[in-house]
Amino acid sequence: MADPAGLADGDRDGSPVDGRSAGGPTGPAIVRASAIGTVVFLSASVVAVLADGVPRAVAVAIDLGLFVLGCGAFLWAFAVALDRSRTTAIGIGGLYFLSGCAPRPVRRRMMGLLAAQVVVGVAAASAAPYTAVAASVLVPVYGLGLAGLWGARHGRFGDR
């Protein structure tokens, strides 16, 4: 049965999922971070399109910050997946797009948030072309990186 809280089976009984260190983020924390980042990004993008000057500079800083965090999450996910791949067959579609490795509610939420980031990024860049708002198209790396981190740490893949 799919767990709406975003936990893999091993998380419910306290046993770690392969590749997950005890001190790392839990499944729900990763989903929550993606949701919070998306809401902050949406808010900043609306302000950036409507205002110029300092508000736009703050929005660009948020965009670049989320991009850098996403790059870090992407690389962290890759490192965890690389370690897990010794005993587990991990595919890119499952790792970064949670295809077949995550409970349906988690996959829908994470991919929905990623889709929202893509739509907001393209819409903001289109609404204020040739400005610094174009940096908004970089933000979906944040959602993709966090989805990959969820998949690497909590995803269920077949054995090698």
N, C-alpha and C positions, 0 to 999 in steps of 0.2 A: 504494500500500500504506500502511496506517495505521502511524504510528510510535508504538510504545508508550511512548517516552520523552517524548512530549508536545511534540515539535518539529514545526513546519511544514516543508514541503519546502525553503523558502528558508533555514531555519536549518541544515540539514545541509550545504549547500555554502558556508555563510558569507555568503550574500547576505541583506540585510535584507528582511523582509516589509514591505509598505507600511505606513507609520504607525509603524514601530518605530524608535526612536532607539537608537544603539549603546550608550548607557549604561543602558538600562532593564532590567527583569527579563526573564529568559528564560522560555520555556514551562514547563520542569520546575521552575523556582524558584517560579512562581506556583502550580503544582499542589502542590508541597511546602508552601508557606505555608498553603494551604487545609487540607491534611491536619494540619499541626501545630496550627493554630488550632482545628480540630475536636476533636482529642485533648485539648488544654488545656481547651476549653469543656466537653467531656464530663466530664473529671476534676473541674473546678470545680463543675459542676452537681450531681454526685453528692455532693460534700462539702457544698454549700449546702443540699441537701435534708435531709441527715442531721445537720448541725450548725447551731447558731445562733451569733450573735455575730461574732467576728473572721473565722472561716472563711467565713461567709456574706457579710460585707462584702468580703472579697477576691474571692469569686466574682462579686459584683455589679460590682466594679471591672473584672474580666476581661471580663464581659459588655459593659459599656459601652465598654471599650477596643476590643474586637473590632467593636462596632457603629460606632464612630468610624472605625476603619481601613477597614471596609467602605464607609462613606460616601465616604471619600477615594478608594478604589479604584473605586467606582461613578462618581464624577465624573471621575476620570482616564480611565477607559474611555470615557466619553461624549465627552470632549474629543478623544481619539485617534480615535474613530469619526467624530466630526464632521469632522476633518481628512481622514480616509480617504474619507469619503462623496463627496468631490468627484470621485473617479475610480472608486469602487467602490460597488456597490449593497448596502448593509448593512441588514438587517432586525433588529428588536428580538429576535425569536426566535433568530436566529443569534448576535447579539451577546451577549446575557445568558444564553441557554440553550444556546448552542453548537450549535444545530440546523443541520446541514448544513455547518458551517464548520470543525469540528474533527475530528480522527481519532477513531474510535469509542472507543478506550481512554481518551483524554483526556476526552471527553464523559461517558462512564460514571463515571469517577472524580470529576470535578468536580460532576456532578449527584448522584452518590451521597453526596458529602460535604455538599452543600447539603441533600439530603433528611435526612441524619443530623442536621444542625443544626436543621432544622425539628422533627423528632421529639423530639430531646433538649430543645429549648426549650419545646415544648408540654408534654412530660412533666414537666419540672422545675417549670414554672409551675403545672401541675395538682396536683403532689404537695405543693407548699407555697403554696397560694393565699393571697392577701391579704398577701403578704410581698414583700420586695425581690427575691426570686427571679423574680418576674414579668418582670424585665428580661431574662431569658434568651430571651424571644421576639423580642428585637431582633437577636440574633446572626446569624440567617440572612442579614442584609444583608451580612455579611462574605463568606460563600460566594458570594452573588449578585454582589457587587462584583468579587471575584477572577475569577469565571467571565467576567464582562464584560471585565475587563482582559485575560484570555487571548484572548478573542474579538477584541477591538479590536487587539491587538498581533500576534497570530499566526494569526487565523482567515483562512480562504480564502473570499472572497466573489466573486460575479460582477462583471464590469465593468459600468459604467454605460452 
